[in-house]
């Protein structure tokens, strides 16, 4: 291995968004994470909704808006009818 090209492997303090902090080793001295072993549902067995930047709220507002628009559109318009094109039947008697 070449010397001088590898980063230093130092103690790293990890800060989770749930408030948990722990120490590990990494090439950077500090890490900020959204999920850790204390708050991840797979490890805890509890279902927890992690909302980053209001994404869930934004999705729910958009869903309600679409449902409201679809309901208003259904009341104000007539039911659409399907238009089909007639396909001519083959004339077996003409070929004979």
N, C-alpha and C positions, 0 to 999 in steps of 0.2 A: 504494500500500500504506500502511496505517496504521502509524505509528511507535509503538514501545513495546508492541506486542501479541505479537511473535514472540519465542520463547525464544532464548537465546544458543547459538551453534553453536561448541562448544569441543572441544579435544582430549580424546579418550576412551581410556582404557586398558581393553582387553578381556581377561578372564581366562577361559580354557576349563577344563573339568573334567579334561582330559588334561594340564594343566600349561602349555600354550602361552599366551603373552601377546603381544599386539601392540597397536599404537596406531592409532587411526582418529579420525574426527571425528563427533560426535553432540551431541545437546542435553543429555546427561547425562555427568558426568565419569568414570563407571566402569560397566562391564557385566560380568556373569557369565553365561557360556553353557555349554551341555552339549556342543555339537559345534562344531568349527571346521573350517577348510579342511585342517588338519593331521591330523585324526582322523576325518573323515567318509569313509565307504567309497567314495562316488561319486568323490571327488577323489583318494584314495590308491590305489584299486584293490584294497584288501585288505578282506576281510570281517571286521568287528569287532563283537562283540556288546556293546552298551552297555546295562548293567543299572542302571536308575535306581531306587534304593530297594528292591532285591531283588524286583522285579516278575517277572523270569524265574524265579527260584527259587520264588516263591509260586505261579506258574502251574504249574510242574512238580510241586510238591507236591499241588496241587489235582487235576491230571490223574492222578497216581498214585492218589490217594484215590478218585477216581471209577472208575478202572479196577479197583481192588480191590473196591469196593462192587458193581460190575456183575458181576464174576466170582463173588462170594459169592452174589449174588441169583440168578444163573443156575444155580448148583449146588443151591440150596435149594428151588427152585420147579419146578413142572412147566411144560412148554412150553405157552404160551397158544395156544388154538385160536380161529380167527376165526369169529364167529357172523354168518351172513348171513340176511337176511330174504327169504323167498320172495315173489316178485312174481307175482301171478296173471296167467295168460296170457289174452289177449283171445279171446273165443269168436266166431270168424268165422261159424260155422254158426248161431248163435243169432240173428244179425242178419238172415240171409237169409230 
